[in-house]
């Protein structure tokens, strides 16, 4: 086992860097980074230095220098660890292993991650097992490192896992161990025993059953069939595992039959409720990207050069079992389909992004299942720096699919926004990396941007900024890269405008279920506050969207509060997730629900996309007896990669208030169609400035023409189709 190099470079582009520094120069640069305040540049430069670290003349002394440097604290350790992991000397292994017991969770996590690039070392196994059972992204890093190490000699890793299982009883902990056990050869009998044991924790049984679905064996198939006959959670998992086995055993008949048809595209975002209506829009993590994929899927499917579009979202295990039969029979006969993969369940919740990372093995299984079910797929389009994208890139490579990656400098923009407001120092940056995983996610973006068959960039004031941030060679990408603006369903806005009348009335005695979104809004505006214009904001209830920031700005300013009602659309108000609960608590702190101040605040919860279009149009045009025309749309985020809701608001005729970072400056004309607010500036002052623009002549026509010309979903679909087609000929 010990003597075979197991190595993965996270960013191959670093190899292209011609700069090779001496040992002293690297240490001097690291010391300079310690006093720097531009954390985006610090993140980039630390990666570049690791290239030189591979070539130092005296590696033993260099490792000693890095050990001394890292003693300055967690931030120093972060700066030096990638250089340490690049040194091919046993002392570097021992230094990284020593960091597995560091007092900083982030340092332990990064050591676990970086050891995956090193030679297997048995003395590290127990600490890595400890990281594996910790949960969240720690489990994911440990799983990936140990799985790579098990390639050489699975017996050693399997023995340690079995020993841990004999000592640990927690169902969640056992499930994490079994996830890894299921990836190691020679584990069939133990997996079968755990899967069939009614006394075993459900989470552990589900993990074992999922792993069995990746192993061709007659005994396994018989066991899964028996378990699938049970109508419970175990049965649901067994059905999915049988489907996985069927996919493994399938012939290439479908591929041969379809290989001469038009392009077949798959697109992925791990959100619930991804359907043609976007029924759960604004709830949980079903936000702008989900809305985009629904509209984009429809636009792509309407094109003659696209044969099939598969949009993949997230669902429960029971939902997937219930829908699998229909989707399996229809997936190759329709131009547009939706599919779901499970991320956790009642026994193993995955309510936060951290939970999602540890579910990477089941995400990969689910993604492989739906892609093989819809085979052949020519291009898998990935977005986001999350576990779904990581899984997608690996499964695409496994199945021989091309990857198109929509790359955005996020989390880099988060870092930039915080440091622009002087809210980052060494300790706060470590906290940010600990909770939001920005260091690892930045490296994930670098790797995907480097390796993707096709790269899509967002419009930016300086297009080459992205390449500079990630240290990539812009000319080297040639035809593989394109700047593509995201688009909206302009026809949906047009239909709502054509059908809208500000004089509409409704029967106040009607039932709530039969009233549309506008009638429900009418119900919630007190008579004392009718005929005021609206401040409208739409988005997920996540701190990054700034809903509480909008609420506080409105509540603080007497003019805004007395002259406007604030309407916030988003969140699951009946059963909020922990993240949504935090946002609701912050809103309630700014505006107590039963206070006089709270009478002007209306929370409508998450809504389907048709409802959003209706609200945008109504905010611009008013509704007789309830609110006046001339409302505003406010985006309270500190940064937006693009901002689809802002584009929709402009198309509906609204003045917008938007962040000055990211995409909005490319389409919001400051002082004309909207107001751009810097991250450190007062949002309330920006809203007051926007009010003055409402009556500006020709503003609405100008904004509508701009959106229709540059940001329709049809134009976006055409640009992407051209990119996909080009890939086939390169």
N, C-alpha and C positions, 0 to 999 in steps of 0.2 A: 504493500500500500504506500509506503513512504519512499519516495524517490521519483515519482512522476509529477511533472509540473502541471498544475491545473490553473489556467490563467484566462481571465477575461478582461480585456481593456474596455473601459466604459466609453471612451471617446477616441476612436481611431484617428480622428483628425489631428490629435496632438502629435502623432507620429510624423506629420508633415512639417512640424515646426523645425526649422533649420538651426535654431538657437540652442547651442549646447553650452551650459554654464559649468564652471568649476564648483567644487564642494563649497568653498568659502563664499562664492558669489550667490549660491542658492541660499545659504544661511543668512547672508546679508539682505537678500531680497525678502526672505521670510520676516526678518526683523523690521524691515521697512513696512511690510504689510500689517504688522502688529500695530503700527501707529496710524495707519490709513483710516479714512472714514468713508471711502466709496466701496461699499460692500459688494456691489456688482462686479467691480473690477478686481476686488480681492478674490472673489469666487472664481473668476476666470483665470487670474494669474496663478493661483495655487495649482490649478490643473496643468497649466503650461510648464510650471517648474518641475512637475513630476516626470516630464519627458527627459529633462536634463538629468534627473536623479538616477535614471537607468544607466547612465554612462559615467558616473563618478569613478575616479581612479582609486580611491581608498574607501570602499564601502563600509568597512568596519568602523572607521573613524567617523564617517558621515552619519552612520546610525547613532553613534554616541553623541554627535552634535545635535541630531534631531531629538534624542532623548532629553538632552539638557534644555533645548528650546521648548519642548512640550510641557516642561514643568512650570511654565508661566500660567497654565490654566487650560480650561476646556477649549477656549478659542484658539490658543496656540496649538493645541493638539489637532484641532480640525485643519488648521493651515498646513501642518506638517505630515499628516497621516497618508495622504496620497503619494507624496514623495517617498515616504517610508515604505509603502506597499510596492513601490516600483524598484526598490533595491533588491537585487538578486544575491542575497547573502543570508545565511541562517540567523544572524543576529537580528535582522529585520523581522523574521518570523517571531522570535522570542519577544521583541519589543511590542509587536502587534498583539500577541497572546497576552502579554502583561496588561495591555489596555482593556482587556475583557473584564477586568475587575476594577476599572476606574470608577470613581465616585459619580461621574457624570453619565447619565443614561445615554446621552447623545454620543459620547466618546465610545462607550461599549457597543452601541449600535453600529457606528462607523467601522470599528475594528472588526465586528462580525461580518459586515459587508465586504470589507477589503481583504479579509482572509480568504474569501472565495477566489482571489487571484493568486493565492500562494500554494505552495506544496502542502499536502495534507500532513498534519502533525497531531499525533495521538494525544499529546499533553493538553491540547486545546478542546478536546471533545466534550468534556464535562461542562466547561463554561459555555460552549456553543449549545449544548442541550439546555442549559439554564436559560439562554436567550430564546431558544425555540419555544419553551413553555411560557415565556413572558407575555405573549400575545401581541397583536397589532403588527406594526411594521418590523418590530424586533424578531417576531416569529418568521416573517417572510425572509429577512436577510439570513437568519440562521438556517432555514429550510434550504435556501438556494446554495449556501456555502457547503452545507453537509451533503447535499445531493451531488454537487460536483465532486466532492471528496469521495463519495461512495462509488463513483465510476471505476476507480482503481480496484478497490476491494470492498464490496458491499458488506461482507461478513462483519467487519469491525464496527461499522456504523450501526448495522442491524442489532448487534449484540448490546451496544450501549442503549439503543432505543428500547429493546425488550427489558433491559434492567430497569430503565426509568418507568416503564409501564407497570412493572411489578410493584413499584413503590408509590405511585401516584394514583389518586382516586378521582380527582376532579374531571368531570366529563369534558369540559372545554380543553383542559390541559392534555388529556388523553387523545382528544381529536387532533390536536396539533402534532403530537407524536406520531399518530397513525397516518396523518397526511404525508409525512416523510417516509414512514414505513411502506406506504403504498407505492412509493416511487422507487423502491429498492427491490431488486430481483431476489427470489427465494423466500418471499413473505406470504405466499398464497395460503398456506394452512392457517397461519395466525390470523390473517385477514378474514378468512372464512369463519373461524371460531368467533371472532369479535362481532362480525356481521350478524351471525345467527344467535347470539347470546341475548335472551330477553332480559337478563340481569345487568347487561352492560348499559352505560349511559347512552342516551339517544344520539348525542352529538358524536360520540365515538363510533357508534354503529353506522351512522350516516357517512362518516369519513371512510370507514372500511368498505362500505358498499360502493361508494363512488370510486374508490381505488380498484375494486374488482371489475368495474366496467371497462378498465383499460387492459384486462388480461384475458387472452383467449384460452379457455379451458372448459371442457365439458362439465366438470364438477361445479365450477363457478357458475356456469349458465343454469344448471339445475337449481342451485341454491338461490340464485337471483329470481328465478321463476317462482319458486316457493314463496319467497319474501314479497314478491310483487302482487301476490294474490291477497295480501293483507291490506285492508283499506285504512291505512294510517300513515304517519310520516315515514316510517320504515318502508312501507309499500311504495310510496311515492318516489323515494330515492332509488328503490330497486328497479322501478319502471325506467327511470332515466338511465340507470346503469345498463339495463338490457338494450336500450336504444344506443348507448355508446358501443356496446358489443356488436350490435347490428351494423353500425357504421364502419367498424373495423373490418367486418367480414364482407362488406358490400363489394361488388365487382365494379369495374370501370364502365359498365354499360351506359350509365347516365352521362358520364364525361364524353364518351365517344359519340353519343347521340347528339350532344349539344355543342360540341366544340366548334362548329362552323356557324353558330348563331351570333347575334350581336353581343356587345359587352355585357358582362354580368358583374355588378358592383355590390359590395357589402359595406355598410357603414355602422359604426358602433358608438354608443354612449351608454354608460351604466346608470340609467335612471328608470324609475318605475313609470308605468302608465304611458308608454310610448306607443301611441296608436294614431289613427288618422285624425282624430279629434283633439289629440293632446289633452285627454280628459283630466289628467292630474297636473296640468300646467301650473307652475308656481308653487307646488307643494313639494316638500323635501328638497331633493336636488334636481327636480324636473324644471329646468329653467330655459334660458335662451338657446343653448346648444340643442336641447331636445326639440324645441320649437323649430329651429333651423333644419334639423334632420328630417322632421316630418314634411315640411314644405319642400325641402330639397329632394327628398325621395320621390315625391309626387312629380316635381318638375323633371327630374331625370327620367322617370318612367314614361313620361309623355314623349320623349325624344325617340326618333326612329333608329338612332344608332345605339340605343341602350335596350337590351333585351330583358334585363331583370335587375331589380333593385331590392336588396334585403337590408332592412333597417333593424338593428339588434339593440334591444334594451334589456331591462331587468324585470324579473317577476319572481313570485314565490314558487317553491317546488310544486305545490298543489296546482297553481295556475299553469305551469308548464306541462304537468301531466294531463290536465284537462284539455289543453289546446294542441297537444302534440299530434294526435291522430289526424286532425284536420290539416294542420300545417304540413305534415309529412306527405299528405296526398295531394296538396295543392301547390307546394313550393316551387315546382318547376313549370307550372302551367299559367301562372299569373305574372304580370310585369312588375308588381309591387307587393312585397310581403313584409310582415313584421314577425320578429322572433324574440324570445326571451331566454335569458340565462339566469340561474339562481346564484345569489351571493348571500350565503348564510341562510338561516331559517330560525324558527322559534327556539330551537335548542342552541343555536350558535348565532346570535344576533350580529348584524353588520350594519348598524345604524349610522356609524361615523366613517369617515374616510380611513381612519386608522384601522378600524375593524376590517374594512374592505381589503387592505393589503394582505392580511393573513389568510384571506380566502382565495389567494391567487391560484392554488391548485384546482379548486372547484370551478373558478372562473375559466381557466384554460380548458377544463373538460367540457364545460357548457359551450364555450365558443367553438371548440373543435366539432362538437356534435352538430350545432346549427349550420356551420360552414360546410361540413360534409353532407348534411342533409340537402343543402341547396347547391351542391357541386354541379358544374364547375363554377368557381368564383375567380374572375380575372384580377380584380383589384380590391383590396381591403383598405378602406379609408379610415384613418385613425385621427383622433383629436384628444386634447387634454394630456396632462402629465399625471396619469393616475394608474391604478392597478389594471383597469380594463385595457388601456393602451399598451402597458407592458405585456399583458397576456396576449393581446392581439398581435404584437410584433413577433412574439415567439411562435405562436401557432401559425401565423402566415409563413414564417420561415420553414416550419415543419411540413406544411402542406404545399409549399412551392408557390405561394401567392405573392404577387407584387403588393407593396405597401405604398400608399399615398399618405403622407403625414402633414396635417395642417399644424404648423409650428408657430407658437407664440412665445415671446419672452416672458413667460409666466412660469415660475415665481419671480423672475427678475424684476418685473414691474412692481410687484408687492414690495420688494426690498427697496427699490428706488423711491416709491411713494413714502415709505416710512422714514427713510433717511433724509428725504427732502423736507420733512417736518421735524427733523432732529430727534426722532423717536428711536434711533438705533445706536447702541454702543455694543461693546463686545458681549456683555452679559445678555442684553436683549436679543442680539443676533443669535446667540446660542439657544435662547428660549424659543425664538421663532423657528429655528431649525429643528428643535426638539419636538415641537407641537405640529408644525406644518410641513416638516420634511423638505424644506426648500433646497437644501444642499443636494440630497439624493435626486429630487425631482428635476433640478437643473441639469444634473449629469444625465438623467434619463432623456431629457429633451435633446441634449447634445448628441447622444448616441443615436437616437431615432432620426434626428435631422441629418446626421452623417450617413446613415445606412439606408434610409428610405429610398425606394425606387423613384419616388416623385415627392417634391417638397412644395407645399403651398404656404405662402406668407400672407399675413395681414397687411393692408395698406398702412404705411407709416410716413410721417413727414420726411424721414431720412431712411429710405428702404434698406440701405446697407448696415444700418444700426444692428439689425438682427445678427448678421454675420459677424460683426465686430464683437457683440456680446458673447456669442458662443465660440468665437475663435475659429470660424469656418472660412474657407476660401470661396468667396462669391463667384469669381470667374470659373472656378472648377466645376460649378454645378451646371452651367450651360442650359440646355433645354429642360433639365430635370426640375427646375424651379420656376414658379410663376407666382405673381402677386394677384390674389383673387379676393375681391370684396365679397363679404357675405351679403345675402339678399333676403328680401322679404316678399311675402305674397301680396303684391300690389293689388291684384284683382280682388282679394278679400277686403282690403280697405275701400276700394272703389265701390264694391257692392254695398257695403255698410253705408257709405256716403250717399249712394243713390237711393237707398231705402229709408234713410233717416229723415225724420221730421221732428223738429223741436217742439211741435204742438201735440205730440202723441200723448194720449191719456190712457189710464188703465183703471180697471175695477179694483178699488182698494179692498174689496171684500173677497177677492179671489185668493186661492190658496197659494202659499209661498212657493210650492213646487211648480206651479204653472206660471209664475211670473218670470220674466227674463231678467237679466242682470241689471238693467236700468230701473225696472220696477222695484227690484230689491234695494237698489241704492236710494230710490225715492223714499222708501219706507224708513230708512235709517237717518235721514236728514231731518232734524227737529224743525218744527215750524218757525222757531225763532231764528234759524240760520238758513232758511230757504232764500233762493234768488242770489246767493253768493256764487262767484265762479269757483272752479275746483283746481286744487293742486293735486295732480295724479302721479303716482309712481307704481310701477309694476315690476315684480321680481321675486326671486326666492327669498325666504327668510333666513339669510345667512349674513353674518357680520360684514362680509366683503361687499354686500350690496348696499349697505348704508341706510337701511330703512329707519333705524333708530336715530341716525344723524339727521335725516330729513325731519322726523318728528320733533326732535329737540330744537332745530332751527325754526320751525313753524311756531312752536310753543313759546320760544323766547322773545319773538318779535311781535309786539302788540298789533302792528299794522297787518302782518301776515295772518295772525290768528283772527282778528276782527273782520277782515275783508275776504278771506278764503276759507273754504272747507278743505281738509286734507283727506284724500282717498288713497288708501294703500291696498294694493292687490297682491296677494301672495301668501304662502304659508298654509299649513294644515292647522286651522284654528281649533278644530275639535279634538285632534289627537296629535299635537305637535311633537316633533322629534326633539331630542335634547338641544340641538343647535337652534331649532325654531323657538323652543321654549326660552332660550337665552335672549333671542331677539325680542320676543314678546315681553319679557321682563324689562328689558331696556326701554321699550316703547312705553310700557306702563309706568316706568319710573319718570320718564319725561312728561307724560300726560296721564295722570291717574284716571282710571276708567270712569269713575262716577263723579268726577269733578266737573265744574262748569267749563273748564278748559277742554275737557274730553268730549263735549257735545259737538265739536266741529271735526272730530276725527272719526272716520269710518274705515273699519277693516273688513274687506270683502273676501279674504282667503284666496287660495289658488283657484284659477279659472281656466276653462278651455280657451283656445286661441280665438274662436269666434267672439266670445265674450270680451276679450281684450280689444279686438278691433272695434267692437260696438262702443266700449267705454271711451276709447281714444277719440272717436268721431263725436260722441256726445259731449265730451269735455270741451272740445273746440267749439261746438255749435250751441250748446246749452239745451235746457229742457224747461219749457214754460211752466212757471209756478214752482220750480224746484232748484234749478241753478242757472246762472246766466252764462252766456257765451264768453269766450276769451280766456279759458283756463290755461294752465301751464303743465308741462310734463317735467318732473324732476328726477334725476338720477343721482342718488346720494353716494355712489361708490367713489372710492379714492382713485380708482383706475378702472378702465374698461378695455379689454383687448379689442373689442369692436363696439358692441352695444346695439343689438338688433331692435330692442324696444325703443331706443331713441330714433332709429330710422323709421319705425312704424309711426311714432308720434309726429315726426316731420311730415310724413305722407298724409297724416290725418289733419294737418294744418296747425299743429301746436308749436308754440315757442318751447324750446327745450333748455334745461339747465343740465350741464354734463361735465364730467371731469376733464381736465386738460391733458391727462396722460393717456397713452394708448391710441385707440382708434378714433374717438370723437373729433379731434382737431382736423381729421381728413375730410369730414363732411359737415361739421357745424361751423358756420361762419359767425365768428364771435362779434356780437353787437348787431347782428342782422337776423339770422335764423335762430340764434340762441346765445347762451352765455356759457363760456368755459371757465371752470373754477379750478384753480390750482389746489393741490392736496392740502397745503397749509392755510388756505384762505377760508374766510367765513362763508359757509353755504347760504345762510340767510341773506347776506348782502348780495350774493349772486342771484338769488330768487327775486329780490327787489329790483335788481337791474333788468332781469328778464321781463318783468311786468311792463316796463316802458317800451318793450318791443312789440307787444301784442297788436297795437294799432298801426304798426309800420306798413305802409302801402307796398304791395307786390311781394311781401314776404312769403305768403302762403304759396303763391304760384311758383316762385323761385324754388322753394323747398320741394314742392311736388315734382317739378320738372327734374330737379337734381336726383331725387330718389328714383324716378321712373327710368332715367337715363343710365344711372350708374349702379343701382342697388336692387334691381328686380331679381327675384329668385330664378327667373328664366335666363337672365344673363349669367348668373353664377353657374347654373347648370350647364350652359353652353361652354363656359370657360373650363369647367372641370371635365366635361366630356371630351373636349379637345385635348386636355392634358392626359386623360386616361387613354385615349386613342393613340396619342403620340408615343406613350409608353410601349404600346404593342409593337411599334416599328423600330424602336431604338436597338 
